[in-house]
Amino acid sequence: MTSTQDLAARLAPELIALRRKIHANPELALDNPVTQQTILDELAGLDLEITKGRKLSSVVAVLRGTAPGASGTDRPVVLLRGDMDGLPVVEQTGLDYASENGLMHACGHDLHVAGLVGAAKILHELRDQLPGDVVFMFQPGEEGPGGADPMVREGLLEAAGRRVDAAYALHVTSAGEAKDMWFGRPGPLMAAADEFFVTVRGRGGHGSQPHNSLDPVPVACEIVLAVQTMVTRKFNVFDPVVVTCGMIAAGSKDNIIPDDARLEMTVRTFSPDTNAKIKDELTSVANHVAAAHGMKAEIDYRRGYPVTVNDPDEYRFLTDVVTDLFGADHYTEMPFPEAGSEDFSFVANEVPSAFIFLSACTSDDPKTAPDNHSPRAAFDDSVVPDGAALLAETALRRLQKATAER
């Protein structure tokens, strides 16, 4: 019997060529028409039910398995996801297929698309072994403003006619671990990412006479420092909060006290409970520090991607497939969550899900290699067939497991 790995190996040259084609033509955010058409061209000829996004250039494809099993609403459904957008980064890799349009696939989403196309082709070949259906989620906008949430609202999770039972995704990395290593963890895997904007309203004046003004600059600085104290006193150190002020803006000249000072901060949390509380605590600090100096703080708090949480059962199921296919020596469990964020969290909030990393590092020294989002980030696309095989094998086994349990 032909295995998913055999089929992936057979498809390897065309999947790598597809990855390089996509790499050379990155697109941004929710509008990825060229990538969308490339995906549609690759899926043409397969027996799939395909839907394009209404408000974004997504592709949802449903494969109906033909193996005997449950019918109607009892028929299991598994979702596999690949994101497809690039970044506003000028590529500096020197590759002969490097992007020249001022954008870059600096986070490896080109490998994700190629791997998901490969999984679709593999499972189409093996559909007589599938006792259920597979939803393939090709998603733009992961780097912002977020494509998963609108896809869910457009009916992604019911695309097969029944709600998805489980969802899986992988993400390649260009640094940190040696090539071909898989890694992840149960529970919180990636942080929620919110934005916290503060404008301190003072009263400007001459720099030589600050007592005749309300200087917002030292107040803004005090807010930054007070926030750092607050997060270590209001929140459990084992459920941490990371707040980084990435921008302070005020004034126009050294001897002019400005009317206003503005702060922009990123807020990272690792549990839904902490994420729910952090807005009020940050707002309280900013308001009270400003009030102590006779000023006002205007707050704009913007919710971003939620915490990405691996369902423990689905995570163990996925990692069992990894070790079966690639060996236990190719998997390592992360001791801590990653402080980056992922909009696959919108799917994981709705259905049991698991998300895993795969190293595509090209360097012999992964610890110093350029990381994801760097203009020099390089990804070894020889891992694409492994990604395709893992996604396909996981869907196949999960559908068979669900059928056996019903």
MIDREN-905500 format. One record per residue (C-alpha): residue in three letters; x, y, z. Coordinates in steps of 0.5 Angstrom, whole numbers, padded with zeros to 4 digits, always signed. Layout:
<guses>
ALAXYZ ...
</guses>
This chain:
<guses>
MET+0000+0000+0000 THR+0003+0007-0002 SER+0004+0011+0004 THR+0003+0019+0005 GLN+0011+0019+0005 ASP+0012+0015-0001 LEU+0007+0020-0004 ALA+0010+0026-0001 ALA+0017+0024-0004 ARG+0014+0023-0011 LEU+0011+0030-0011 ALA+0017+0033-0008 PRO+0020+0036-0014 GLU+0013+0040-0016 LEU+0012+0042-0009 ILE+0019+0045-0008 ALA+0018+0049-0015 LEU+0011+0051-0013 ARG+0014+0054-0006 ARG+0020+0058-0010 LYS+0014+0060-0015 ILE+0010+0063-0009 HIS+0017+0066-0006 ALA+0018+0070-0012 ASN+0012+0073-0012 PRO+0010+0075-0005 GLU+0003+0079-0003 LEU+0001+0082+0003 ALA-0005+0082+0008 LEU-0012+0080+0006 ASP-0011+0081-0002 ASN-0007+0076-0005 PRO-0010+0075-0012 VAL-0004+0072-0015 THR-0003+0067-0010 GLN-0010+0065-0009 GLN-0010+0064-0017 THR-0004+0060-0016 ILE-0007+0055-0011 LEU-0013+0054-0015 ASP-0009+0052-0021 GLU-0005+0047-0017 LEU-0012+0044-0014 ALA-0015+0044-0021 GLY-0017+0037-0024 LEU-0018+0034-0016 ASP-0024+0032-0014 LEU-0025+0038-0009 GLU-0031+0043-0007 ILE-0027+0050-0007 THR-0030+0056-0005 LYS-0026+0063-0005 GLY-0027+0068+0000 ARG-0032+0074+0000 LYS-0028+0079+0003 LEU-0021+0076+0003 SER-0017+0072-0002 SER-0018+0066+0001 VAL-0019+0059-0001 VAL-0023+0053+0002 ALA-0023+0046-0001 VAL-0027+0040+0001 LEU-0024+0033+0000 ARG-0030+0028+0001 GLY-0027+0021+0003 THR-0030+0015+0000 ALA-0028+0010+0005 PRO-0034+0006+0008 GLY-0036+0010+0015 ALA-0041+0014+0018 SER-0046+0018+0014 GLY-0049+0025+0015 THR-0048+0029+0021 ASP-0044+0023+0024 ARG-0039+0023+0019 PRO-0032+0026+0022 VAL-0029+0032+0019 VAL-0021+0035+0020 LEU-0019+0041+0018 LEU-0011+0043+0015 ARG-0009+0050+0015 GLY-0004+0054+0011 ASP-0003+0061+0011 MET-0001+0065+0005 ASP+0001+0072+0006 GLY+0008+0075+0006 LEU+0011+0081+0010 PRO+0014+0088+0008 VAL+0021+0086+0008 VAL+0026+0088+0003 GLU+0029+0081+0001 GLN+0037+0080+0002 THR+0038+0073+0002 GLY+0041+0073-0005 LEU+0037+0067-0008 ASP+0036+0066-0015 TYR+0028+0066-0014 ALA+0029+0072-0009 SER+0023+0077-0009 GLU+0024+0083-0013 ASN+0018+0087-0011 GLY+0020+0090-0005 LEU+0016+0084-0001 MET+0018+0078+0002 HIS+0016+0071+0005 ALA+0020+0072+0011 CYS+0016+0068+0015 GLY+0016+0061+0011 HIS+0008+0062+0009 ASP+0011+0060+0002 LEU+0013+0053+0005 HIS+0006+0053+0008 VAL+0002+0053+0002 ALA+0006+0048-0002 GLY+0006+0043+0004 LEU-0002+0044+0004 VAL-0002+0043-0003 GLY+0002+0037-0003 ALA-0003+0034+0003 ALA-0009+0036-0001 LYS-0006+0032-0007 ILE-0004+0026-0003 LEU-0010+0025+0001 HIS-0014+0026-0006 GLU-0010+0020-0008 LEU-0012+0016-0002 ARG-0019+0018-0001 ASP-0021+0011-0001 GLN-0018+0010+0005 LEU-0021+0017+0008 PRO-0028+0015+0012 GLY-0029+0023+0013 ASP-0028+0029+0010 VAL-0022+0034+0010 VAL-0022+0042+0010 PHE-0016+0045+0007 MET-0016+0052+0009 PHE-0011+0057+0005 GLN-0011+0063+0009 PRO-0009+0070+0007 GLY-0007+0076+0013 GLU-0004+0072+0018 GLU+0001+0077+0019 GLY-0004+0082+0020 PRO-0010+0084+0020 GLY-0012+0077+0021 GLY-0015+0072+0016 ALA-0017+0067+0020 ASP-0023+0070+0024 PRO-0026+0073+0018 MET-0026+0066+0015 VAL-0029+0063+0021 ARG-0034+0068+0020 GLU-0035+0066+0013 GLY-0037+0059+0015 LEU-0030+0056+0014 LEU-0031+0051+0020 GLU-0038+0048+0017 ALA-0035+0048+0010 ALA-0036+0041+0009 GLY-0043+0041+0012 ARG-0042+0039+0019 ARG-0037+0042+0024 VAL-0030+0041+0024 ASP-0028+0036+0029 ALA-0021+0038+0030 ALA-0016+0042+0026 TYR-0008+0042+0025 ALA-0003+0047+0023 LEU+0005+0047+0022 HIS+0010+0053+0022 VAL+0017+0053+0019 THR+0022+0056+0023 SER+0029+0059+0020 ALA+0033+0059+0026 GLY+0033+0056+0033 GLU+0033+0048+0032 ALA+0037+0044+0027 LYS+0033+0043+0020 ASP+0028+0037+0020 MET+0027+0038+0028 TRP+0019+0038+0030 PHE+0018+0042+0036 GLY+0012+0044+0040 ARG+0008+0044+0047 PRO+0001+0042+0050 GLY-0003+0048+0053 PRO-0001+0055+0051 LEU+0004+0055+0045 MET+0004+0062+0043 ALA+0002+0069+0046 ALA-0004+0073+0045 ALA-0002+0080+0042 ASP-0005+0086+0044 GLU-0004+0094+0043 PHE-0004+0099+0048 PHE-0004+0106+0046 VAL-0003+0112+0051 THR-0003+0120+0049 VAL-0002+0124+0055 ARG-0005+0131+0055 GLY-0001+0136+0058 ARG+0000+0144+0057 GLY+0006+0146+0053 GLY+0011+0152+0054 HIS+0018+0154+0055 GLY+0023+0149+0057 SER+0026+0154+0061 GLN+0020+0155+0065 PRO+0017+0148+0066 HIS+0013+0150+0073 ASN+0009+0154+0068 SER+0007+0148+0064 LEU+0004+0141+0065 ASP+0010+0137+0062 PRO+0007+0131+0059 VAL+0014+0128+0057 PRO+0016+0125+0064 VAL+0009+0123+0066 ALA+0010+0119+0059 CYS+0016+0116+0062 GLU+0014+0115+0069 ILE+0008+0111+0066 VAL+0013+0106+0062 LEU+0017+0105+0068 ALA+0010+0104+0073 VAL+0007+0099+0068 GLN+0014+0094+0068 THR+0013+0094+0076 MET+0005+0093+0075 VAL+0006+0087+0071 THR+0011+0084+0076 ARG+0006+0085+0082 LYS-0001+0084+0079 PHE+0000+0078+0075 ASN+0003+0071+0077 VAL+0010+0070+0075 PHE+0009+0063+0072 ASP+0003+0066+0068 PRO+0007+0072+0065 VAL+0005+0079+0062 VAL+0010+0082+0057 VAL+0009+0089+0056 THR+0014+0093+0051 CYS+0014+0100+0049 GLY+0016+0101+0042 MET+0015+0108+0041 ILE+0015+0114+0045 ALA+0014+0121+0041 ALA+0013+0128+0043 GLY+0016+0135+0042 SER+0019+0138+0036 LYS+0025+0142+0039 ASP+0029+0142+0046 ASN+0027+0148+0049 ILE+0019+0147+0048 ILE+0015+0143+0052 PRO+0010+0140+0048 ASP+0002+0139+0049 ASP+0002+0132+0049 ALA+0006+0125+0049 ARG+0005+0119+0046 LEU+0006+0112+0048 GLU+0005+0105+0043 MET+0006+0099+0047 THR+0005+0091+0045 VAL+0002+0087+0050 ARG+0004+0079+0051 THR+0000+0075+0055 PHE+0000+0067+0055 SER-0007+0065+0058 PRO-0014+0067+0057 ASP-0015+0070+0064 THR-0009+0074+0064 ASN-0011+0077+0057 ALA-0018+0079+0060 LYS-0015+0083+0066 ILE-0009+0086+0063 LYS-0013+0092+0059 ASP-0016+0094+0066 GLU-0010+0094+0070 LEU-0006+0098+0064 THR-0011+0103+0064 SER-0011+0104+0071 VAL-0004+0105+0071 ALA-0004+0110+0066 ASN-0010+0114+0068 HIS-0007+0115+0076 VAL+0000+0116+0074 ALA-0003+0122+0069 ALA-0008+0124+0075 ALA-0002+0125+0080 HIS+0001+0130+0076 GLY-0005+0134+0074 MET-0006+0131+0067 LYS-0010+0126+0063 ALA-0009+0120+0059 GLU-0013+0118+0053 ILE-0013+0110+0052 ASP-0014+0106+0046 TYR-0013+0099+0048 ARG-0014+0094+0041 ARG-0015+0087+0042 GLY-0011+0083+0037 TYR-0010+0075+0036 PRO-0012+0071+0042 VAL-0007+0066+0046 THR-0006+0060+0042 VAL-0007+0054+0046 ASN-0006+0047+0044 ASP-0011+0042+0046 PRO-0007+0037+0050 ASP-0011+0031+0046 GLU-0010+0033+0039 TYR-0003+0035+0041 ARG-0001+0028+0043 PHE-0004+0025+0037 LEU+0000+0030+0033 THR+0006+0029+0036 ASP+0005+0021+0036 VAL+0004+0022+0028 VAL+0011+0026+0028 THR+0015+0021+0032 ASP+0012+0015+0028 LEU+0014+0018+0021 PHE+0020+0021+0023 GLY+0023+0018+0029 ALA+0023+0021+0037 ASP+0030+0024+0036 HIS+0027+0029+0031 TYR+0022+0032+0036 THR+0023+0036+0042 GLU+0018+0039+0047 MET+0019+0046+0048 PRO+0019+0048+0056 PHE+0016+0055+0055 PRO+0011+0058+0050 GLU+0013+0063+0044 ALA+0012+0070+0046 GLY+0010+0071+0038 SER+0003+0070+0036 GLU-0002+0067+0031 ASP-0008+0068+0028 PHE-0010+0060+0028 SER-0012+0062+0035 PHE-0019+0064+0032 VAL-0019+0057+0030 ALA-0017+0053+0036 ASN-0022+0057+0040 GLU-0027+0054+0036 VAL-0025+0047+0035 PRO-0020+0042+0039 SER-0013+0044+0035 ALA-0006+0043+0035 PHE+0000+0047+0032 ILE+0007+0045+0031 PHE+0013+0048+0029 LEU+0018+0045+0024 SER+0025+0047+0023 ALA+0027+0049+0016 CYS+0034+0052+0018 THR+0039+0052+0013 SER+0045+0054+0018 ASP+0050+0049+0022 ASP+0049+0054+0027 PRO+0041+0055+0028 LYS+0042+0059+0035 THR+0045+0065+0031 ALA+0042+0064+0024 PRO+0037+0070+0022 ASP+0030+0068+0025 ASN+0023+0069+0022 HIS+0022+0076+0019 SER+0029+0078+0018 PRO+0031+0080+0011 ARG+0036+0075+0011 ALA+0032+0069+0013 ALA+0033+0063+0009 PHE+0028+0056+0009 ASP+0031+0050+0007 ASP+0025+0048+0002 SER+0027+0040+0003 VAL+0022+0040+0009 VAL+0016+0041+0005 PRO+0015+0034+0003 ASP+0015+0032+0010 GLY+0010+0038+0012 ALA+0006+0035+0007 ALA+0006+0028+0009 LEU+0005+0030+0016 LEU-0001+0034+0015 ALA-0004+0028+0010 GLU-0002+0023+0015 THR-0005+0027+0021 ALA-0012+0028+0017 LEU-0012+0020+0015 ARG-0011+0017+0022 ARG-0015+0022+0026 LEU-0021+0021+0021 GLN-0020+0013+0022 LYS-0020+0014+0029 ALA-0026+0018+0030 THR-0030+0013+0025 ALA-0027+0007+0030 GLU-0030+0011+0036 ARG-0037+0012+0033 
</guses>
